[in-house]
Amino acid sequence: MIRSGGQKLSDFLVWQSVYSELYFTDVNWNNVRKIDLMRVIRDFQKRQRRYGK
């Protein structure tokens, strides 16, 4: 789940985001460029997942 605009997650799809991986960006969704999405994907690929371990 990508949360744009640098805002907090409070009251934003709280139940839907329970098992999601979160990424916060300061760029507003209307101003997101291809390079911004590539940064999100690169960060997602680098993450170490433990799956509850």
C-alpha positions as CSV (number, residue, x, y, z in Angstrom):
1,M,0.0,0.0,0.0
2,I,1.4,3.4,-1.0
3,R,0.3,6.3,1.1
4,S,1.2,9.5,-0.6
5,G,1.3,13.1,0.6
6,G,3.3,12.5,3.8
7,Q,0.2,12.0,5.9
8,K,-0.3,9.5,8.6
9,L,-2.2,6.2,8.2
10,S,-4.9,7.1,10.9
11,D,-8.4,6.2,9.7
12,F,-7.1,5.4,6.2
13,L,-8.2,1.8,5.2
14,V,-7.2,0.6,8.7
15,W,-8.7,-2.9,8.3
16,Q,-7.7,-3.3,4.7
17,S,-4.0,-2.5,5.5
18,V,-3.6,-5.0,8.4
19,Y,-1.3,-7.4,6.5
20,S,-0.1,-4.9,3.9
21,E,3.4,-3.7,3.4
22,L,3.4,0.1,3.8
23,Y,5.4,2.7,1.9
24,F,5.1,6.4,2.8
25,T,6.1,9.1,0.3
26,D,6.1,12.9,0.5
27,V,5.0,13.2,-3.1
28,N,1.3,13.8,-3.6
29,W,-0.4,11.2,-5.8
30,N,-1.2,13.8,-8.5
31,N,2.5,14.6,-8.8
32,V,3.9,11.0,-8.8
33,R,6.3,10.4,-11.7
34,K,7.6,7.1,-13.1
35,I,10.9,7.6,-11.2
36,D,8.9,7.8,-7.9
37,L,7.2,4.5,-8.6
38,M,10.5,2.9,-9.5
39,R,11.8,4.0,-6.1
40,V,8.9,2.3,-4.4
41,I,9.5,-0.9,-6.4
42,R,13.2,-0.9,-5.6
43,D,12.5,-0.3,-1.9
44,F,10.0,-3.2,-1.9
45,Q,12.5,-5.5,-3.5
46,K,15.1,-4.8,-0.8
47,R,12.9,-5.6,2.1
48,Q,13.6,-8.6,4.3
49,R,10.4,-10.4,5.2
50,R,10.1,-12.7,8.2
51,Y,6.5,-13.8,7.7
52,G,5.8,-13.9,11.4
53,K,9.0,-15.5,12.5
